[in-house]
């Protein structure tokens, strides 16, 4: 089980450092919008899940013209970042819904539900997919990204800890039960660092260490450094992998 309070606290602590360190997450948002624009999608009433500091919010508003925008994040303080984005674009018809998306009763009859880099934190992915199905109007679109099993694989190899990620095949099977999958694919992004300790800092600054309750001691850091160097078989270049999965699916009109 994912400890949502721990996740919230980790992301809350990273609010001021996220934008300059979450380069992969920002790229995922850009790629996501690129894919979304390939389809004729109704965007009058939109719900965004897990907005964070607003990468996807910004990109979506820049490329689409919703009439109503519902937006959620587990870190309530992110409302200030979101307000700034909407104010700059003079868009006023939005509502921020703070809290755990798995436990919120959202409005229904939505045209579009979007999310990037969030669904991997859910304790019951399939239940939430069913929830989105009930929230969408017939013909509505569910579009999101999550992460696959190769995500942060180096961390798992060196610490024996991390989230349990679903494979692209598992995700496709779950979503296909109630939706027509328009597109699903995965990517691999690799960041490089000059020292293993920088990887831990990167994870802290982006909040992606939200599933760990480890209190790092000097001996732990030394062990991590040793294992990471051994894993990479190098002393100058240390990699961290991201494995985003993209999916665009439509609720059938006959539902």
C-alpha positions as CSV (number, residue, x, y, z in Angstrom):
1,X,0.0,0.0,0.0
2,X,1.2,3.5,-0.8
3,X,1.2,5.8,2.2
4,X,-0.6,8.8,0.7
5,X,0.4,11.1,3.7
6,X,4.1,10.3,3.0
7,X,3.6,11.0,-0.7
8,X,1.9,14.3,0.0
9,X,4.6,15.4,2.4
10,X,7.4,14.5,-0.1
11,X,5.7,16.4,-2.9
12,X,4.9,19.3,-0.6
13,X,8.6,19.6,0.3
14,X,9.6,19.6,-3.3
15,X,7.2,22.4,-4.5
16,X,10.0,25.0,-4.6
17,X,12.5,22.7,-6.4
18,X,10.2,20.6,-8.6
19,X,10.1,22.8,-11.7
20,X,13.9,23.1,-12.1
21,X,14.5,19.4,-11.5
22,X,11.6,17.5,-13.0
23,X,12.9,17.7,-16.6
24,X,11.5,14.3,-17.6
25,X,8.1,15.0,-16.2
26,X,8.0,18.3,-18.1
27,X,9.0,16.5,-21.3
28,X,6.3,13.9,-20.7
29,X,3.7,16.7,-20.5
30,X,4.9,18.2,-23.8
31,X,4.8,14.7,-25.5
32,X,1.4,14.1,-24.0
33,X,-0.1,17.3,-25.5
34,X,1.5,16.5,-28.8
35,X,-0.4,13.1,-28.9
36,X,-3.6,14.6,-27.6
37,X,-3.7,17.1,-30.4
38,X,-3.9,14.3,-32.9
39,X,-7.5,13.6,-32.0
40,X,-10.7,15.5,-32.3
41,X,-11.5,15.8,-28.6
42,X,-14.3,17.7,-27.0
43,X,-12.8,19.9,-24.2
44,X,-15.6,21.9,-22.7
45,X,-15.6,20.2,-19.3
46,X,-12.2,18.9,-18.3
47,X,-10.8,17.3,-15.1
48,X,-7.1,17.2,-14.5
49,X,-5.8,14.7,-11.9
50,X,-2.6,15.3,-10.0
51,X,-1.7,18.7,-11.4
52,X,1.4,19.2,-9.2
53,X,3.1,22.6,-9.9
54,X,1.2,22.9,-13.3
55,X,3.3,21.6,-16.2
56,X,0.3,19.9,-17.8
57,X,-2.1,22.7,-16.8
58,X,0.0,25.2,-18.6
59,X,0.5,23.1,-21.7
60,X,-3.1,22.2,-21.9
61,X,-4.4,25.7,-21.6
62,X,-1.9,26.9,-24.2
63,X,-3.2,24.4,-26.7
64,X,-6.9,23.9,-25.9
65,X,-9.9,26.1,-25.0
66,X,-11.9,24.5,-22.2
67,X,-15.0,26.2,-20.8
68,X,-14.8,24.6,-17.4
69,X,-11.7,23.2,-15.8
70,X,-11.7,21.1,-12.6
71,X,-8.3,20.5,-11.2
72,X,-7.0,18.2,-8.5
73,X,-3.8,17.7,-6.5
74,X,-3.0,15.9,-3.2
75,X,-0.8,18.9,-2.2
76,X,-3.3,21.7,-1.5
77,X,-0.6,24.4,-1.6
78,X,-0.2,23.9,-5.3
79,X,-3.4,25.9,-5.8
80,X,-1.1,29.0,-5.8
81,X,0.9,27.7,-8.8
82,X,-2.3,26.9,-10.6
83,X,-3.9,30.2,-9.9
84,X,-0.8,31.9,-11.4
85,X,-1.1,29.9,-14.6
86,X,-4.8,30.7,-15.0
87,X,-4.4,34.3,-14.1
88,X,-1.8,34.8,-16.8
89,X,-4.2,33.3,-19.4
90,X,-7.1,35.2,-18.0
91,X,-9.1,32.0,-17.5
92,X,-11.5,32.2,-14.5
93,X,-13.8,29.2,-14.8
94,X,-11.7,26.7,-12.8
95,X,-12.1,24.9,-9.5
96,X,-9.3,23.4,-7.4
97,X,-10.1,20.2,-5.6
98,X,-7.4,19.4,-3.0
99,X,-6.9,15.8,-1.8
100,X,-6.4,12.2,-2.7
101,X,-8.1,11.6,-6.1
102,X,-9.0,8.0,-5.2
103,X,-11.2,9.4,-2.4
104,X,-12.8,12.5,-4.0
105,X,-16.3,12.5,-5.5
106,X,-15.7,14.5,-8.6
107,X,-18.4,15.9,-10.9
108,X,-19.6,13.7,-13.7
109,X,-20.6,14.2,-17.3
110,X,-17.0,15.2,-18.1
111,X,-15.7,15.5,-21.7
112,X,-12.1,14.8,-20.8
113,X,-10.0,13.5,-17.9
114,X,-6.3,14.1,-18.2
115,X,-3.3,13.3,-16.0
116,X,0.4,12.8,-16.2
117,X,2.8,11.1,-13.9
118,X,0.2,10.5,-11.2
119,X,-1.7,7.1,-11.6
120,X,1.4,5.1,-10.4
121,X,0.7,6.4,-6.9
122,X,-2.8,4.9,-6.7
123,X,-3.4,1.9,-4.4
124,X,-6.1,0.5,-6.7
125,X,-5.5,1.4,-10.4
126,X,-8.3,-0.6,-11.8
127,X,-10.9,0.8,-9.4
128,X,-9.9,4.3,-10.3
129,X,-10.1,3.6,-14.0
130,X,-13.7,2.4,-13.4
131,X,-14.3,5.6,-11.5
132,X,-13.2,7.7,-14.5
133,X,-15.5,5.7,-16.7
134,X,-18.5,6.7,-14.5
135,X,-17.4,10.3,-14.5
136,X,-17.2,10.7,-18.3
137,X,-20.0,11.5,-20.6
138,X,-20.6,8.9,-23.4
139,X,-17.8,9.5,-25.9
140,X,-15.6,11.2,-23.3
141,X,-11.9,10.7,-23.3
142,X,-9.5,9.4,-20.6
143,X,-5.9,10.4,-21.4
144,X,-3.1,9.9,-19.0
145,X,0.5,8.8,-18.5
146,X,1.9,6.6,-15.8
147,X,5.1,4.6,-15.4
148,X,6.2,1.1,-16.3
149,X,8.4,-1.5,-14.6
150,X,11.6,-0.1,-15.9
151,X,11.0,3.2,-14.1
152,X,13.7,4.0,-11.6
153,X,15.1,0.5,-12.1
154,X,18.5,1.5,-10.8
155,X,17.0,2.6,-7.4
156,X,15.2,-0.8,-7.0
157,X,18.5,-2.6,-7.9
158,X,20.5,-0.7,-5.3
159,X,17.9,-0.3,-2.5
160,X,15.4,-3.2,-3.1
161,X,12.6,-0.7,-2.7
162,X,10.2,1.2,-4.9
163,X,6.7,1.2,-6.4
164,X,5.1,-1.8,-8.0
165,X,4.5,-0.7,-11.6
166,X,2.0,-2.3,-14.0
167,X,3.3,-3.3,-17.4
168,X,1.9,-1.7,-20.6
169,X,0.1,-5.0,-21.3
170,X,-1.5,-5.0,-17.9
171,X,-2.6,-1.4,-18.2
172,X,-4.0,-2.0,-21.7
173,X,-6.0,-5.0,-20.5
174,X,-7.5,-3.0,-17.6
175,X,-8.5,0.1,-19.6
176,X,-9.8,-2.0,-22.5
177,X,-12.5,-3.5,-20.3
178,X,-14.5,-0.3,-20.4
179,X,-12.8,1.9,-23.0
180,X,-11.8,1.8,-26.6
181,X,-8.1,2.3,-26.5
182,X,-7.1,4.8,-29.2
183,X,-3.4,4.7,-28.5
184,X,-1.0,3.2,-26.0
185,X,2.8,3.3,-26.1
186,X,5.8,3.7,-23.8
187,X,9.1,5.6,-23.8
188,X,12.4,5.4,-22.0
189,X,14.2,8.5,-20.8
190,X,17.6,8.3,-19.1
191,X,19.1,11.1,-16.9
192,X,22.8,11.0,-16.2
193,X,24.6,12.3,-13.1
194,X,28.3,12.7,-12.2
195,X,27.8,11.3,-8.6
196,X,25.3,8.8,-7.2
197,X,24.4,11.2,-4.3
198,X,23.1,13.6,-6.9
199,X,20.5,11.0,-7.9
200,X,19.1,10.9,-4.3
201,X,19.0,14.7,-4.4
202,X,17.2,14.7,-7.7
203,X,14.6,12.3,-6.3
204,X,14.1,14.5,-3.2
205,X,13.8,17.7,-5.3
206,X,11.1,16.1,-7.5
207,X,9.3,14.3,-4.8
208,X,9.5,10.9,-6.5
209,X,10.9,9.4,-3.4
210,X,7.4,9.6,-1.9
211,X,7.1,5.8,-1.3
212,X,10.2,5.6,0.9
213,X,10.3,6.2,4.6
214,X,14.0,5.5,4.8
215,X,16.0,7.8,7.1
216,X,19.4,8.0,5.5
217,X,22.5,7.7,7.7
218,X,26.0,8.3,6.7
219,X,26.6,4.5,6.4
220,X,23.5,4.2,4.2
221,X,24.7,6.9,1.8
222,X,28.1,5.2,1.6
223,X,26.5,1.8,0.8
224,X,24.2,3.4,-1.8
225,X,27.2,5.1,-3.4
226,X,29.1,1.8,-3.5
227,X,26.2,-0.2,-5.0
228,X,25.4,2.4,-7.6
229,X,28.9,2.6,-8.8
230,X,29.0,-1.2,-8.9
231,X,25.7,-1.3,-10.8
232,X,26.9,1.2,-13.4
233,X,30.4,-0.1,-13.7
234,X,31.7,3.4,-14.0
235,X,33.1,6.2,-11.9
236,X,32.0,9.1,-14.1
237,X,28.5,8.6,-15.4
238,X,25.5,7.4,-13.4
239,X,22.1,6.8,-15.0
240,X,18.5,7.0,-13.7
241,X,15.8,5.6,-15.9
242,X,12.2,6.8,-16.5
243,X,9.7,4.6,-18.3
244,X,6.5,6.6,-19.1
245,X,3.5,4.9,-20.5
246,X,0.9,7.0,-22.5
247,X,-2.7,6.0,-23.1
248,X,-5.6,7.7,-24.8
249,X,-9.0,5.9,-24.5
250,X,-12.6,6.7,-25.3
251,X,-15.8,5.8,-23.4
252,X,-18.1,4.3,-26.0
253,X,-21.1,6.2,-27.1
254,X,-23.4,3.2,-26.4
255,X,-22.5,3.0,-22.7
